[in-house]
């Protein structure tokens, strides 16, 4: 039984996921294309499958974060895997995982204690500070570490710079970097280049220190950036659209009140109609109650009983007439007797026919609607 169901499940996996490939006995692999690169997914079937769920895991060299993935890279937190049964469609399950990882791929796990300390060789606005504008200060060589690799010893305010006593060569913090280098079929995050701001390219280290220490300079610099100005224009446009919508709604206030009054009047009419038609509804219920199966059968039984009694009365009456007139030998009496026999047969046959028709109807109703 389970062998046939196992074969059917694997066929469903291949049909719903055409790119899946068999890499070993009962082991299949699926490449999922994401914004970070190809993401390999392995589906492994145990001998007890489909009685137990398949093992679905990501083939990665570093941990990732996703609501369906545990710390061992197993996709074990999917709701369908948690509630697995022999009737679960593994093809539909893998297709759902494929679609989810394509839209929302797992992200590399980042250590929150790691911090990147960089003094970027980025543009700053011209600083008109006579105290530092023409002071010769040795400019440090800018260092741009890979994203996710914190650096100790970067030149910051109060620390020695290259060429001064006490300067130490920067060191890379120990620990695994969350950035995986690209390789064959390996999930990785591409390094995003740091933005370049032309206004900071030609500034010295001392000017950068002043820029970092003066909050007003930084605020003015950020406000004058083209993206900031574009965002400000967008926000202003949104406010304008909101104001237009508000004015439009206010202009329709009288119309809305009229519609509300019409709606109220209609509700009152509905309530009046309810009171008017309630007696008709009760009358309809009483009429329908008469035509229930039990009531119809009771009326039919009563009619059958009356018909049978009527037939019996006709028969008894004929028998009494026959006995009272059997001793007479006159021709007149024989003629009367013949008429009585003919009339009896006609009336009695008619009544018995009616009774049998009613009995046939009763039997048919019991066959169709009886319990």
C-alpha positions in Angstrom: 0.0 0.0 0.0 2.7 2.5 1.0 5.0 1.5 -1.9 2.4 2.7 -4.4 1.8 5.9 -2.5 5.5 6.5 -2.2 5.9 6.2 -6.0 2.9 8.5 -6.5 4.5 11.1 -4.2 7.8 11.1 -6.0 6.0 11.5 -9.3 4.2 14.5 -7.9 7.6 16.0 -6.8 8.9 15.7 -10.4 5.7 17.0 -12.0 5.3 20.1 -9.8 9.1 20.8 -9.8 10.4 20.1 -13.3 14.0 21.1 -12.5 14.4 18.7 -9.7 17.2 16.1 -10.2 18.0 12.8 -8.6 21.5 12.8 -7.1 21.4 9.5 -5.3 19.0 6.7 -4.3 16.0 8.5 -2.7 17.8 11.8 -2.8 16.8 14.8 -5.0 18.2 18.3 -5.4 16.5 21.5 -6.6 18.3 24.7 -7.5 16.3 27.8 -6.4 17.2 31.1 -8.1 17.3 34.0 -5.6 18.4 37.6 -5.6 21.6 36.4 -3.8 22.4 33.6 -6.2 21.5 29.9 -6.6 20.2 28.2 -3.5 20.5 24.4 -3.5 17.7 22.5 -1.7 18.0 18.7 -0.9 15.0 16.4 -0.5 15.9 13.0 1.1 13.3 10.2 1.5 13.7 7.7 4.3 12.6 4.0 3.8 9.6 4.7 6.0 8.4 7.5 3.7 5.5 8.5 3.3 4.7 7.4 6.9 7.3 9.9 8.0 8.1 13.3 6.5 11.1 13.7 4.1 14.2 15.5 5.2 14.4 18.8 3.4 17.6 20.9 4.0 19.7 23.7 2.4 23.2 22.7 1.2 25.1 25.7 2.5 28.4 26.2 4.3 27.2 28.9 6.8 24.0 29.3 8.8 21.1 31.4 7.5 18.0 33.0 9.0 14.4 32.2 7.9 11.3 31.3 9.8 11.1 27.8 8.2 14.9 27.0 8.6 16.4 25.7 11.9 20.0 26.1 13.0 21.1 22.9 11.2 19.8 24.3 7.8 16.8 21.9 7.9 13.5 23.2 6.6 11.8 21.6 9.6 9.6 24.5 10.7 7.3 24.6 7.7 3.7 24.1 9.0 3.0 21.2 6.6 6.1 19.3 7.8 5.1 19.9 11.4 1.6 18.4 10.7 2.9 15.7 8.3 0.6 12.8 7.3 0.7 10.0 4.7 -1.7 12.0 2.6 0.5 15.2 2.4 1.5 16.1 -1.2 5.3 16.4 -1.1 5.3 17.9 -4.6 3.1 20.8 -3.6 5.1 21.2 -0.4 8.5 21.5 -2.2 6.8 23.9 -4.8 5.6 26.1 -1.9 9.1 26.1 -0.4 10.6 27.0 -3.8 8.2 29.9 -4.3 8.8 31.3 -0.7 12.6 31.1 -1.0 12.4 32.8 -4.4 10.4 35.7 -3.0 12.0 35.8 0.5 15.3 34.0 0.4 17.1 33.0 3.7 19.6 35.6 4.8 23.1 34.9 6.1 23.2 34.9 9.9 25.0 38.0 11.3 26.6 38.3 14.7 25.1 41.4 16.4 28.3 42.0 18.4 30.2 42.5 15.2 30.5 46.2 14.1 32.2 47.7 11.2 34.4 50.7 12.0 35.4 52.5 8.8 36.6 55.9 8.0 35.5 56.0 4.4 37.3 58.1 1.9 34.0 59.8 1.0 33.2 63.4 -0.1 32.3 66.1 2.5 31.2 69.7 1.8 33.8 72.4 1.9 34.7 73.3 5.5 35.5 76.9 6.0 37.2 76.5 9.4 40.3 78.7 9.7 41.6 76.5 12.5 42.1 73.5 10.4 41.7 74.6 6.8 45.4 75.0 6.1 46.9 72.9 8.8 49.1 70.1 7.5 48.0 66.8 9.0 49.2 63.5 7.8 46.3 61.9 5.9 45.7 58.2 6.7 45.4 55.7 4.0 41.7 54.8 3.7 40.8 51.2 4.5 37.7 49.6 3.2 37.2 46.1 4.7 34.7 43.6 3.3 31.2 44.0 4.5 30.7 41.9 7.6 34.5 41.9 8.5 35.0 44.3 11.4 38.4 46.0 11.7 40.2 47.1 14.8 42.6 50.0 14.8 40.9 52.2 12.3 41.9 55.9 12.7 39.3 57.7 14.7 39.3 60.7 16.9 41.9 60.5 19.7 43.8 57.6 18.1 47.3 57.8 16.5 47.5 57.8 12.7 50.1 56.1 10.5 53.5 57.7 11.1 52.8 58.6 14.7 54.1 56.8 17.8 51.8 54.1 19.1 50.1 53.4 15.7 49.3 49.7 15.2 48.4 47.9 12.0 44.7 47.2 11.8 43.7 43.6 12.6 40.7 41.6 11.4 38.4 40.4 14.2 38.2 36.6 14.5 35.0 34.8 13.8 33.1 33.7 10.8 32.1 36.3 8.3 28.5 36.3 7.2 29.6 36.8 3.6 30.1 33.6 1.7 32.4 33.9 -1.3 30.9 32.7 -4.6 31.6 29.2 -5.7 30.0 26.4 -7.7 26.4 26.0 -6.5 27.1 27.9 -3.3 24.7 30.5 -1.9 26.4 33.8 -1.4 25.7 37.5 -0.8 27.4 39.8 -3.3 29.3 42.7 -1.8 27.6 46.0 -2.3 30.0 48.8 -3.2 30.1 51.7 -0.8 28.6 54.9 -2.2 31.0 57.6 -3.4 30.3 61.3 -2.5 32.3 63.7 -4.5 32.2 66.4 -1.9 34.3 64.3 0.5 37.0 63.1 -1.9 39.5 65.9 -1.4 39.1 66.5 2.3 41.9 65.7 4.8 41.6 63.6 7.9 41.4 66.6 10.2 38.6 68.0 8.1 36.8 64.7 8.4 37.2 64.8 12.1 35.6 68.3 12.3 32.8 67.0 10.1 32.2 64.1 12.4 32.2 66.3 15.5 29.9 69.1 14.2 26.3 67.8 14.1 25.1 70.9 12.2 27.6 70.3 9.4 26.4 66.7 9.0 22.7 67.7 9.0 23.3 70.4 6.4 25.3 67.9 4.3 22.6 65.2 4.4 19.8 67.7 3.7 21.6 69.0 0.6 22.2 65.5 -0.9 20.2 64.9 -4.1 18.5 61.8 -2.7 17.4 63.8 0.4 16.0 66.6 -1.8 14.2 64.1 -4.0 12.7 62.4 -0.9 11.6 65.8 0.5 9.9 66.6 -2.8 8.2 63.2 -2.7 7.0 63.8 0.8 5.7 67.2 -0.1 3.9 65.7 -3.1 2.3 63.1 -0.9 1.1 65.8 1.6 -0.4 67.7 -1.3 -2.3 64.6 -2.6 -3.6 63.9 0.9 -4.8 67.5 1.2 -6.6 67.2 -2.2 -8.3 64.0 -1.1 -9.3 65.6 2.2 -10.8 68.7 0.5 -12.6 66.4 -2.0 -14.1 64.4 0.8 -15.2 67.6 2.7 -16.9 68.9 -0.5 -18.9 65.7 -0.6 -20.0 65.9 3.0 -23.6 67.1 2.1 -23.9 64.3 -0.4 -22.8 61.7 2.1 -25.3 63.0 4.6 -28.1 62.7 2.0 -27.1 59.1 1.3 -27.1 58.3 5.0 -30.6 59.8 5.4 -31.8 57.7 2.4 -30.2 54.6 3.9 -31.9 55.3 7.2 -35.3 55.6 5.5 -34.8 52.3 3.7 -34.0 50.6 6.9 -37.2 51.9 8.5 -39.1 50.6 5.4 -37.5 47.2 5.8 -38.5 47.1 9.5 -42.1 48.0 8.6 -42.2 45.3 5.9 -40.9 42.8 8.4 -43.9 43.5 10.7 -46.3 43.4 7.8 -45.1 40.1 6.4 -44.5 38.3 9.7 -48.1 36.9 9.9 -47.8 35.6 6.4 -44.7 33.8 7.3 -46.4 32.2 10.3 -49.3 31.2 8.1 -46.9 29.7 5.5 -45.2 27.7 8.3 -48.5 26.3 9.4 -49.5 25.3 5.9 -46.2 23.6 5.3 -46.5 21.8 8.6 -49.7 20.2 7.3 -47.8 18.6 4.4 -45.1 16.9 6.4 -44.6 13.2 5.8 -46.2 12.2 9.1 -49.3 14.4 8.6 -49.8 13.1 5.0 -49.5 9.5 6.2 -52.0 10.1 9.0 -54.5 11.7 6.7 -54.0 8.8 4.2 -54.5 6.2 6.9 -57.7 7.9 8.0 -59.1 8.0 4.5 -58.2 4.3 4.0 -60.0 3.4 7.2 -63.1 5.3 6.1 -63.1 3.6 2.7 -62.8 0.2 4.2 -65.6 0.8 6.7 -67.8 2.1 3.8 -67.1 -1.0 1.8 -67.9 -3.3 4.7 -71.2 -1.5 5.3 -72.2 -2.1 1.6 -71.3 -5.7 1.9 -73.2 -6.3 5.2 -76.3 -4.5 3.8 -76.3 -6.7 0.7 -75.9 -9.9 2.8 -78.8 -8.8 5.0 -81.0 -8.1 1.9 -80.0 -11.5 0.3 -81.0 -13.4 3.5 -84.3 -11.7 3.9 -85.4 -12.3 0.3 -84.0 -15.7 -0.3 -87.2 -17.5 0.7 -89.5 -15.6 -1.8 -90.3 -17.4 -5.1 -92.3 -14.8 -6.9 -91.1 -13.5 -10.2 -91.3 -9.9 -9.0 -89.0 -10.6 -6.1 -86.5 -12.4 -8.3 -86.4 -9.4 -10.6 -85.7 -7.1 -7.6 -83.1 -9.6 -6.4 -81.2 -9.4 -9.8 -81.2 -5.6 -9.7 -79.9 -5.7 -6.2 -77.1 -8.0 -7.1 -76.1 -5.8 -10.1 -76.2 -2.6 -8.1 -74.2 -4.2 -5.2 -71.4 -5.4 -7.6 -71.1 -1.9 -9.1 -71.0 0.0 -5.8 -68.9 -2.5 -3.9 -66.4 -2.8 -6.7 -66.0 0.9 -7.0 -65.4 1.4 -3.2 -62.9 -1.5 -3.0 -61.0 -0.1 -6.0 -60.7 3.2 -4.2 -59.4 1.5 -1.1 -56.7 -0.4 -3.0 -55.6 2.7 -4.8 -55.2 4.5 -1.4 -53.2 1.4 -0.1 -50.9 1.5 -3.2 -50.3 5.3 -2.6 -49.4 4.6 1.0 -47.0 1.8 0.1 -45.3 4.1 -2.5 -44.9 7.0 -0.1 -43.4 4.7 2.6 -40.9 3.4 0.0 -39.8 6.9 -1.1 -39.9 8.9 2.1 -40.3 6.5 4.9 -37.4 6.0 7.5 
